[in-house]
Amino acid sequence: MQIFPTQYSTLSAAALKHRIADSYRLKVRSCRYLMRGVSDTYVVEAEEGKFIFKIYRDMHRSADAIRGEVELMDIWKNRAPVLPVW
């Protein structure tokens, strides 16, 4: 088993950048750690666009709950007005 680099029990954003690029065939420019919670959230910027990448901890959410979260994010992405940044 290959050990994945970590920092404080959180996946290394620098190493994750390469894994995402290989796994999703993206030209990743940057990957940065955004927040910790039930899932760790990373912001991935690639030539193809900007993405949110989440790492879920085993047993914290069911597959149905994760699919529901993705569906909600898609609704927000497609329907929510862009709010001004103050």
Number of C-alpha atoms within 10 A of each C-alpha: 3 4 5 10 13 13 8 6 7 12 16 16 20 14 13 21 22 18 15 16 15 12 8 10 10 18 16 20 15 17 23 17 18 14 12 12 9 14 15 16 17 22 18 23 18 16 10 10 11 14 12 13 18 17 14 15 11 9 8 11 13 11 10 9 11 14 12 12 12 12 12 12 14 12 11 12 11 9 9 10 8 8 6 5 4 3
